[in-house]
Amino acid sequence: DRSRPCPSGFYISKRAIAGSHLPIYAARKFPSRKDPLGIMVIYRPNTGKTGQESTSSELWGRYDLVAPLRDVLSASAMREGGKEGARTAELARLWDDFYNSSNTFERVGSLSPRLSRVGLVHGAVLHVFPCLATAVKTCPARRDKTLKAVRVECDGKKTLGVKFPDWKIDDLKILLSMLKSARGGNEGKYKETAVDKIDLKRLRVATRPENTMLTFFTKGGKAAGVGTS
């Protein structure tokens, strides 16, 4: 009955994808309130929470329920060697197989890889940002054309930079060389200037509390004749 809400639990695809039936975990998005569509949030063994949502009707059409969450969490189902216990053990083995086989940088069968390479250009990049934007214009994938400031942590060290496709580094080097020549070979040379002394008058103006309606009626923190005879 595709009209009934799907329970939270583990499901498996009805048709084989690249020769394999894929398991998923689907959880009710609104478990504590009435939801006529039965919206489900999808989790996959290789990518975790996908951000993909599905109505109960759509989920029943593409997947078969293998084990409701209440059965998986049941101590008797895990302990006893009956039908429920065997089905739960088989599901765990299948889930682990898909998780381990997707632990790569390349796509394996129907599974998206769990690992990805991220190129990062860090250091002083603001003055060469036009070169970064020009270098990625010819990228076929839209995700590679978007320049984002990101922070990564590697071996306990955090680095801030601009996300950049590593296979475009050679093009970037050519553009930087052209930019250096256009700027007369002065690229990377900076002149330090002394910091001006702080103007105390301007500092008082900048740090003065903002005027409000109450400021109009008060003077020195006391009421200025409001309500007095």
VOPAGU-2260 file (C-alpha; in pm, 1 decimal, decimal comma):
REM VOPAGU-2260
SITE   aa  ch    i         X         Y         Z
SITE  ASP   A    0       0,0       0,0       0,0
SITE  ARG   A    1     188,6     305,2    -126,3
SITE  SER   A    2     -51,6     543,1      46,4
SITE  ARG   A    3      67,4     457,2     398,7
SITE  PRO   A    4     361,3     648,6     553,9
SITE  CYS   A    5     697,7     476,8     542,5
SITE  PRO   A    6     850,9     385,1     879,2
SITE  SER   A    7    1206,4     489,6     959,7
SITE  GLY   A    8    1436,1     203,8     873,9
SITE  PHE   A    9    1656,5      35,0     615,7
SITE  TYR   A   10    1542,3     -16,6     256,3
SITE  ILE   A   11    1689,4    -177,7     -54,6
SITE  SER   A   12    1634,3     -79,8    -417,3
SITE  LYS   A   13    1383,3    -285,6    -613,8
SITE  ARG   A   14    1588,6    -278,6    -932,2
SITE  ALA   A   15    1958,3    -346,3    -965,4
SITE  ILE   A   16    2179,5     -46,5   -1036,7
SITE  ALA   A   17    2504,9    -141,4   -1209,9
SITE  GLY   A   18    2439,5    -501,4   -1105,8
SITE  SER   A   19    2375,5    -428,6    -736,7
SITE  HIS   A   20    2071,7    -358,4    -520,2
SITE  LEU   A   21    2159,9     -52,0    -312,5
SITE  PRO   A   22    2066,6     -20,4      55,1
SITE  ILE   A   23    1961,7     310,7     210,8
SITE  TYR   A   24    1845,9     434,2     548,5
SITE  ALA   A   25    1533,7     653,2     540,5
SITE  ALA   A   26    1416,0     854,6     842,3
SITE  ARG   A   27    1089,5    1036,5     894,2
SITE  LYS   A   28    1149,5    1410,8     865,4
SITE  PHE   A   29     857,7    1497,9    1094,0
SITE  PRO   A   30     821,6    1199,9    1330,0
SITE  SER   A   31     634,3    1389,2    1601,6
SITE  ARG   A   32     369,3    1562,8    1393,3
SITE  LYS   A   33     115,1    1480,8    1126,9
SITE  ASP   A   34     269,0    1462,2     781,6
SITE  PRO   A   35      25,3    1356,1     505,6
SITE  LEU   A   36     307,3    1309,8     250,3
SITE  GLY   A   37     530,2    1112,8     486,7
SITE  ILE   A   38     848,4    1302,8     389,3
SITE  MET   A   39    1160,0    1087,1     432,3
SITE  VAL   A   40    1525,3    1195,3     457,6
SITE  ILE   A   41    1765,1     964,0     271,3
SITE  TYR   A   42    2104,1     835,4     396,4
SITE  ARG   A   43    2339,1     624,1     182,5
SITE  PRO   A   44    2633,4     406,3     296,2
SITE  ASN   A   45    2883,2     585,3      72,3
SITE  THR   A   46    2776,3     949,9     115,1
SITE  GLY   A   47    2584,9     961,8     443,4
SITE  LYS   A   48    2303,0    1215,7     462,3
SITE  THR   A   49    2236,6    1318,2     104,0
SITE  GLY   A   50    2005,2    1614,4     147,0
SITE  GLN   A   51    1765,8    1424,0     -75,6
SITE  GLU   A   52    1407,3    1395,7      44,1
SITE  SER   A   53    1133,0    1168,2     -82,7
SITE  THR   A   54     764,4    1121,7     -15,2
SITE  SER   A   55     652,3     788,3     124,5
SITE  SER   A   56     473,3     710,1    -201,9
SITE  GLU   A   57     793,3     764,8    -403,5
SITE  LEU   A   58     997,3     558,5    -159,6
SITE  TRP   A   59     755,5     262,8    -171,9
SITE  GLY   A   60     775,1     273,6    -552,9
SITE  ARG   A   61    1155,5     242,7    -567,7
SITE  TYR   A   62    1254,4      55,1    -250,9
SITE  ASP   A   63    1149,9    -241,2     -39,9
SITE  LEU   A   64    1153,5    -221,1     337,1
SITE  VAL   A   65    1416,7    -455,8     479,9
SITE  ALA   A   66    1418,1    -372,9     849,1
SITE  PRO   A   67    1221,9    -105,4    1037,2
SITE  LEU   A   68    1431,2      88,2    1285,1
SITE  ARG   A   69    1238,2     -54,6    1578,0
SITE  ASP   A   70    1339,9    -407,4    1472,6
SITE  VAL   A   71    1705,5    -310,4    1429,1
SITE  LEU   A   72    1712,5    -156,5    1775,6
SITE  SER   A   73    1531,9    -453,7    1927,3
SITE  ALA   A   74    1759,9    -651,1    2158,5
SITE  SER   A   75    1582,5    -974,8    2073,4
SITE  ALA   A   76    1635,3    -926,0    1698,4
SITE  MET   A   77    2005,9    -871,5    1750,3
SITE  ARG   A   78    2050,0   -1152,9    1999,1
SITE  GLU   A   79    1832,9   -1430,0    1858,6
SITE  GLY   A   80    1930,0   -1624,2    1551,7
SITE  GLY   A   81    1581,6   -1612,7    1399,2
SITE  LYS   A   82    1459,0   -1457,9    1078,2
SITE  GLU   A   83    1479,3   -1100,0    1202,5
SITE  GLY   A   84    1830,0   -1147,5    1338,1
SITE  ALA   A   85    1955,1   -1305,0    1014,0
SITE  ARG   A   86    1801,9   -1028,6     805,4
SITE  THR   A   87    1959,2    -761,1    1026,7
SITE  ALA   A   88    2301,0    -928,3    1005,0
SITE  GLU   A   89    2277,8    -954,8     625,4
SITE  LEU   A   90    2181,3    -586,6     602,1
SITE  ALA   A   91    2479,4    -486,6     819,2
SITE  ARG   A   92    2715,3    -688,9     597,9
SITE  LEU   A   93    2571,8    -533,4     281,4
SITE  TRP   A   94    2596,6    -182,4     424,8
SITE  ASP   A   95    2960,4    -236,9     527,6
SITE  ASP   A   96    3047,9    -374,7     184,1
SITE  PHE   A   97    2913,6     -65,0       7,5
SITE  TYR   A   98    3080,1     165,2     261,0
SITE  ASN   A   99    3421,8       1,6     221,3
SITE  SER   A  100    3407,2     -29,4    -157,7
SITE  SER   A  101    3332,4     344,8    -194,2
SITE  ASN   A  102    3642,0     442,0       7,0
SITE  THR   A  103    3815,2     563,8    -310,7
SITE  PHE   A  104    3868,4     878,3    -516,6
SITE  GLU   A  105    3709,3     727,8    -827,8
SITE  ARG   A  106    3355,9     608,4    -893,5
SITE  VAL   A  107    3309,0     234,4    -838,4
SITE  GLY   A  108    3013,5      84,1   -1023,0
SITE  SER   A  109    2700,6     270,5    -916,4
SITE  LEU   A  110    2857,9     422,8    -606,1
SITE  SER   A  111    2984,2     778,2    -577,1
SITE  PRO   A  112    3328,3     794,9    -412,6
SITE  ARG   A  113    3354,8     904,7     -49,2
SITE  LEU   A  114    3694,5    1070,0    -101,2
SITE  SER   A  115    3773,7    1377,0    -307,9
SITE  ARG   A  116    4082,1    1583,9    -385,4
SITE  VAL   A  117    4077,5    1953,0    -305,3
SITE  GLY   A  118    4329,2    2195,8    -454,0
SITE  LEU   A  119    4407,1    2506,4    -249,8
SITE  VAL   A  120    4589,0    2826,2    -340,3
SITE  HIS   A  121    4690,5    3000,7     -19,7
SITE  GLY   A  122    4901,1    3293,6      87,1
SITE  ALA   A  123    4863,3    3641,7     -62,5
SITE  VAL   A  124    4606,9    3574,4    -337,1
SITE  LEU   A  125    4390,0    3886,2    -343,8
SITE  HIS   A  126    4619,0    4074,1    -585,0
SITE  VAL   A  127    4619,9    3779,3    -831,0
SITE  PHE   A  128    4251,8    3686,9    -795,2
SITE  PRO   A  129    4173,1    3786,0   -1159,3
SITE  CYS   A  130    4423,2    3520,5   -1270,2
SITE  LEU   A  131    4241,2    3256,1   -1067,4
SITE  ALA   A  132    3907,2    3355,7   -1219,2
SITE  THR   A  133    4050,6    3347,8   -1574,2
SITE  ALA   A  134    4215,6    3008,5   -1524,0
SITE  VAL   A  135    3890,1    2834,0   -1425,6
SITE  LYS   A  136    3672,2    2983,6   -1701,0
SITE  THR   A  137    3740,8    2688,4   -1931,6
SITE  CYS   A  138    3663,8    2421,0   -1670,6
SITE  PRO   A  139    3385,4    2190,6   -1797,2
SITE  ALA   A  140    3234,2    2131,1   -1453,4
SITE  ARG   A  141    3047,6    2414,8   -1287,4
SITE  ARG   A  142    3183,5    2321,3    -944,6
SITE  ASP   A  143    3538,9    2388,4   -1069,9
SITE  LYS   A  144    3445,9    2733,4   -1198,7
SITE  THR   A  145    3337,8    2854,0    -855,4
SITE  LEU   A  146    3611,3    3009,8    -644,3
SITE  LYS   A  147    3549,8    2979,0    -272,2
SITE  ALA   A  148    3751,0    3075,3      32,1
SITE  VAL   A  149    3788,5    2759,2     240,9
SITE  ARG   A  150    3974,4    2650,5     551,3
SITE  VAL   A  151    4122,8    2303,0     568,9
SITE  GLU   A  152    4290,7    2116,8     850,5
SITE  CYS   A  153    4571,2    1872,1     778,0
SITE  ASP   A  154    4783,6    1706,0    1046,1
SITE  GLY   A  155    4646,7    1950,3    1302,3
SITE  LYS   A  156    4746,5    2256,3    1097,6
SITE  LYS   A  157    4474,4    2486,5     964,4
SITE  THR   A  158    4522,3    2662,9     631,0
SITE  LEU   A  159    4304,2    2931,3     470,4
SITE  GLY   A  160    4300,6    2970,3      95,0
SITE  VAL   A  161    4098,6    2965,9    -227,3
SITE  LYS   A  162    3964,7    2636,0    -358,8
SITE  PHE   A  163    4118,7    2573,5    -698,7
SITE  PRO   A  164    4128,0    2266,0    -930,0
SITE  ASP   A  165    4476,1    2115,9    -905,3
SITE  TRP   A  166    4481,5    2018,2   -1273,5
SITE  LYS   A  167    4464,8    2390,0   -1365,4
SITE  ILE   A  168    4786,3    2483,3   -1182,1
SITE  ASP   A  169    4994,7    2492,5   -1504,0
SITE  ASP   A  170    4748,6    2737,5   -1662,7
SITE  LEU   A  171    4761,0    2950,1   -1347,7
SITE  LYS   A  172    5142,3    2963,6   -1356,5
SITE  ILE   A  173    5131,6    3091,8   -1716,1
SITE  LEU   A  174    4879,5    3361,5   -1625,1
SITE  LEU   A  175    5084,1    3467,0   -1322,2
SITE  SER   A  176    5396,1    3494,2   -1539,8
SITE  MET   A  177    5206,4    3715,0   -1785,8
SITE  LEU   A  178    5076,1    3928,6   -1499,7
SITE  LYS   A  179    5426,1    3972,9   -1358,0
SITE  SER   A  180    5557,2    4088,5   -1695,6
SITE  ALA   A  181    5264,5    4329,5   -1737,5
SITE  ARG   A  182    5338,2    4482,4   -1399,3
SITE  GLY   A  183    5699,9    4540,7   -1484,9
SITE  GLY   A  184    5841,5    4259,1   -1274,9
SITE  ASN   A  185    5735,2    4429,6    -952,1
SITE  GLU   A  186    5499,9    4152,2    -853,0
SITE  GLY   A  187    5548,6    4048,6    -494,4
SITE  LYS   A  188    5731,2    4367,8    -390,5
SITE  TYR   A  189    5562,3    4561,0    -112,4
SITE  LYS   A  190    5639,1    4891,0      59,3
SITE  GLU   A  191    5572,0    4917,5     428,1
SITE  THR   A  192    5444,7    5248,1     561,0
SITE  ALA   A  193    5437,4    5364,8     918,9
SITE  VAL   A  194    5105,8    5355,9    1100,5
SITE  ASP   A  195    4958,2    5700,2    1168,6
SITE  LYS   A  196    4916,6    5811,5    1526,6
SITE  ILE   A  197    4574,1    5765,1    1676,5
SITE  ASP   A  198    4366,0    6084,8    1674,7
SITE  LEU   A  199    4201,2    6087,3    2018,8
SITE  LYS   A  200    3927,2    6325,1    1904,8
SITE  ARG   A  201    3826,3    6094,0    1619,8
SITE  LEU   A  202    3849,6    5794,6    1851,2
SITE  ARG   A  203    3599,8    5955,8    2092,8
SITE  VAL   A  204    3364,0    6029,6    1805,5
SITE  ALA   A  205    3392,0    5672,5    1670,9
SITE  THR   A  206    3332,6    5509,9    2009,7
SITE  ARG   A  207    3056,8    5744,6    2126,0
SITE  PRO   A  208    2725,3    5566,3    2196,6
SITE  GLU   A  209    2471,5    5595,2    1917,8
SITE  ASN   A  210    2203,4    5860,7    1962,6
SITE  THR   A  211    1854,3    5732,7    2030,5
SITE  MET   A  212    1517,0    5887,5    2113,0
SITE  LEU   A  213    1608,2    5860,1    2480,3
SITE  THR   A  214    1920,5    6070,9    2416,3
SITE  PHE   A  215    1699,2    6362,3    2310,8
SITE  PHE   A  216    1520,9    6367,8    2644,4
SITE  THR   A  217    1821,7    6305,5    2865,3
SITE  LYS   A  218    2131,0    6500,3    2955,3
SITE  GLY   A  219    2419,6    6352,2    3142,7
SITE  GLY   A  220    2219,8    6036,5    3206,9
SITE  LYS   A  221    1938,6    6223,8    3389,7
SITE  ALA   A  222    1597,6    6331,1    3270,7
SITE  ALA   A  223    1611,6    6682,9    3127,8
SITE  GLY   A  224    1297,9    6829,5    3276,9
SITE  VAL   A  225    1067,1    6554,8    3155,4
SITE  GLY   A  226     767,7    6529,6    3382,4
SITE  THR   A  227     886,4    6813,8    3610,6
SITE  SER   A  228     714,0    7139,2    3693,2
